[in-house]
Amino acid sequence: MTRLTVRGRRHDHAGARAYVLDRRITGHDSFRPADLLVEGSPSHRTLARVRVLTLDDLTLVCPLPDQPALTQEWEGVLVLPDTPRATDLPADLAASLAAVGITPDRIEEAQRRYLAGFVAEARPGPTRDARVAVAVSAVRRGLAD
């Protein structure tokens, strides 16, 4: 587990609440659950499960359902998982790759995530079939280089 000291503030806008860190976190997977231990007096520390979202210029933490709200300004320790996030390929893409002798472990994780999203956002039918074909072709070209 990676432990990062963080500070943040609550930001309310148009009925939505976000908790913005004072600095953008880089070098860690985003959109993952983590633990946030908010400092306070020893009897008033708060532990909240949060989802970490790193965007272009900032990082947000969003408490998961049934977790305590954070105060207007806070500081604490964000505990991030060290294990890489695994990406499962859609079954049709995995089968098409296997048919040409490519196993998912030969594809870099970032590319697997991209390909999984690219294919999964299309409904079954001609568009999805075309996306699977394009993805397999791109992987084959990439591995041949």
N, C-alpha and C positions, 0 to 999 in steps of 0.2 A: 504494500500500500504506500502511496505517495502522500505525504502530509504537506500542505501548503498553508501558510499563514495568509489570511485574507481579511479585507475590510470591505464593507459595502453599505448601500443605502437603499431604502425602499423608494420605488418610483411608481406613482399611480397615474394612469392616463386612460381616459375614455372608459372608465369602469374596469380596467384591467390593472393588475398589480404585478410588478416585476421587482426583482432584487438584483441590483446592478453592482458588480464588483468594482473596486476603484482602479483595478488594472486588468487588462485582458490576459487570460491564461493562454499560453502557447505550449506546444509540444505534448499535449495530452489529448486523448480522444474526447470528443464532445458528445452531447446528447446521451450521456450515461448517468445512471444513478450514482450518488456518492453520499457520504455522511458529512454533515456540517455541525461541528461543535462550536456553538456560539458562546463566547466568554461572558462571564458575569461573576457575581460573587460565588464562592464554592457551592452554595446551596441553590443558586439560580443559573446554572449552566443549562443550555438548551441543546439537545441533540435532535437534529432534523434530517430526514432522508430527503435529498434534493436531486433534481435533474440539472446537470450542468450544460449550458448552451453557450458555445463560443461562436460569435458572429464576426463579421468583418472587423469591427472596431471595438467590441466590448464583449464581456462575459457576463451572463446572467445565471443565477441559481433560482430554481423554481421548486418550492416545497412540493413533495408528492402528496396525493390525497391523504387526509387524516393526519397530517404533520402540523406542528405548531407554526404559527405565523412568526415572522421576524420583526424586530422593532424597526423604527425609522432609520437608525444608523446602528451598525453592529460590527464586531470583529470576532474572528475565531479561526478555527483550523478546518480546512476542507480536506477530507480523506478520500483520495481517488483510487480506484482499482488499478493495479499495474498490469493485469492480464489484458492482452489484446482482445478487442471485440471480434468475435467470430461472425462471419457472414455466411448464411446458407443461401445457396443459389436456388432460384426457382427450379422445380423439377424438370420442366421442359428444356431449360437452358443447360442444366447439368447433364441431361440425357443426350442432348445434341453435342456437347463438348466430349462426352464419353465416347460417342459414336465416331469421333475423329481422333480418339486416343489422348485427349487432354483431361487431366484430373485437376480439380480445383486448387490443389496445393501448388500447382505450377504457376498460378496467377497471383500477382501481388494483392495484398489485402485491400488496398485503396481501389484498385481496379475491380476487384470482386464486388465491393460495395457499390461502385458506380454501375457495373453491369447488372447487378441484382435489381437495383432501382429502375434502371433503363427498361428492363424487361417486365418487371412486376407492375409498373404503372400502366401497362397496356392490357386491355381485356383480351381474353382468348379470341382468336380469329386472325384475319390476315395481317393486321398491324403487329400483333404480338409475334406471329410467325416470322414476319420480316425483321423484327427487332432481334429475335433469336439468331436468325441467319447472319445479320450484320455483326452481332456480338461474337459469334463463333469465328467469323472471318477476321475480325479485328484481333482476336486473341491469337489465332493462327499466324497472322502477319507479325504480331508483336513477338511471338516466341521464335519465329524464323529469323528475326533480325539479330 
